[in-house]
């Protein structure tokens, strides 16, 4: 299995930039069903899968009363 680093680990190691992260987020917000987004040198960021895997986010998105923050 390939080495799987978190976005935070890649950012801390300066392997990706804030601008690259923001571009990936913007792409997914513009088209939520987007494929994994190429980021950095050979990495791909699958934000749709990351959202599905993060239980607090899934709950917040399912709650019509949820507020940002």
C-alpha positions as CSV (number, residue, x, y, z in Angstrom):
1,X,0.0,0.0,0.0
2,X,1.2,3.5,-0.8
3,X,2.3,5.8,2.0
4,X,-0.8,7.7,3.0
5,X,0.0,11.0,4.6
6,X,-2.6,13.5,5.9
7,X,-3.0,16.8,4.3
8,X,-1.7,18.4,7.5
9,X,1.4,16.2,7.4
10,X,2.0,17.2,3.8
11,X,1.5,20.9,4.6
12,X,3.8,20.7,7.6
13,X,6.5,19.1,5.6
14,X,6.0,21.8,2.9
15,X,5.1,19.1,0.3
16,X,1.9,21.0,-0.5
17,X,1.0,24.7,-0.1
18,X,-2.1,26.4,1.3
19,X,-2.8,27.6,-2.3
20,X,-2.9,24.0,-3.5
21,X,-5.2,23.0,-0.6
22,X,-7.5,25.9,-1.3
23,X,-7.7,25.1,-5.0
24,X,-8.7,21.5,-4.2
25,X,-11.4,22.7,-1.8
26,X,-12.7,25.2,-4.4
27,X,-12.8,22.4,-7.0
28,X,-14.8,20.1,-4.8
29,X,-17.2,22.9,-3.7
30,X,-17.8,23.8,-7.3
31,X,-18.4,20.2,-8.3
32,X,-18.9,17.9,-5.3
33,X,-18.8,14.6,-7.3
34,X,-15.3,15.5,-8.6
35,X,-12.6,12.9,-8.8
36,X,-9.6,13.0,-6.5
37,X,-7.8,16.3,-7.0
38,X,-4.0,16.2,-7.9
39,X,-2.1,18.1,-5.3
40,X,1.6,18.5,-4.7
41,X,4.1,16.2,-6.3
42,X,2.2,13.1,-7.1
43,X,-0.5,13.2,-4.4
44,X,-4.2,13.2,-4.9
45,X,-6.7,14.6,-2.5
46,X,-10.1,13.0,-2.3
47,X,-12.1,15.5,-0.3
48,X,-15.4,13.8,-1.1
49,X,-14.2,10.6,0.6
50,X,-12.6,12.6,3.4
51,X,-16.0,14.2,4.2
52,X,-17.7,10.8,4.1
53,X,-15.1,9.4,6.6
54,X,-15.4,12.3,9.1
55,X,-18.4,11.5,11.3
56,X,-18.9,15.0,12.7
57,X,-19.0,16.4,9.2
58,X,-21.5,13.8,8.0
59,X,-23.7,14.6,11.0
60,X,-23.5,18.4,10.4
61,X,-24.3,18.0,6.7
62,X,-27.4,15.9,7.6
63,X,-28.6,18.4,10.2
64,X,-30.6,21.3,8.6
65,X,-30.2,23.2,11.8
66,X,-26.4,23.0,11.8
67,X,-24.5,26.3,11.9
68,X,-21.0,27.0,10.6
69,X,-18.2,26.6,13.1
